[in-house]
Amino acid sequence: MSETYQFGLPLVQAAQAQKHVTVNEALNRLDAVAQMRVKADDWEIPSASPIEGEAHVVGPIASNEWAGQSGKLAIFSNGGWVFLAPKIGWRAWNEVLGAEIVFDGVNWVRFAGVVTAGGAASLHRVVEIDHTLAAGAVSVTLSVIPSHAQVIGVTARVISAITGAGVSSWSLGVAGAVNRYGNGLGLALNSYAKGATGPVTYWADTALEITADAGSFDGGVVRLAVHFVELEVPRAV
């Protein structure tokens, strides 16, 4: 046996010369995979100036030093890239994504709460944006709720005070349900909304609407977070 089962750490062999090389390699791998943290999971060429210990999940169409290593964990160690084949159930924090990814035995799955052997998954996500209020009685965001998302709530925080003639409070919702996620909300810095609902499924990409309960907005910024679940179908066979 030349490597450990779980992490593929190299073992020191009897009568081996330069044992420190093997030990250092094992420590570098252990440093990368314990409390695993990767830069990204979709880069297809290596970083231009990687630092020692930097780790990535190799993207699907990899080239250069990563050619043929798609899906593997790439660790920059001793001036070169070392590759580890992941095992089912491995989890890593994706720095670019700001979320956990999990290996289901075939693919790395983003935002996964539960993953089956066949690739089906429940994906738990939060999409956050900072929305500057447009002048008028209603300010509409970009389409932040994706099609087929099951939304369990929307939260908000005023990060620049809301202003406007006659405005004393505001509501948060969507077209046709303008106060679904809150009404009578405050204007001052750090006012907030915690709009929990029963799960609501949206069948098309949907924007949020911020509505003045009276008067008209002329300024302010609100940080909005949509909390939702998406369903991932089993992978193709």
Buried (B, 14 or more C-beta within 10 A) or exposed (E): EEEEEEBBBBEEEEEEEEEEEBBBBBEBBEBBBEEBBBBBBBBBBBBEEBEEEBBBBBBEEBEEBBEEBEBBBBBBBEEEBBBBEBEEEBEBEBBEBEBBBBBBBEBBBBBBEEBEEEBBBBBBBEBEEEBEBEEEBBBBBEEBBBEEBEBBBBBBBBBBBBEBEEBEBBBBBBEEEBBBBBBEBBBEEEBBBEBEEEEBEBEEEBEBBBBBBEBEBBBBBBBBBBBBBBEBEEBEE
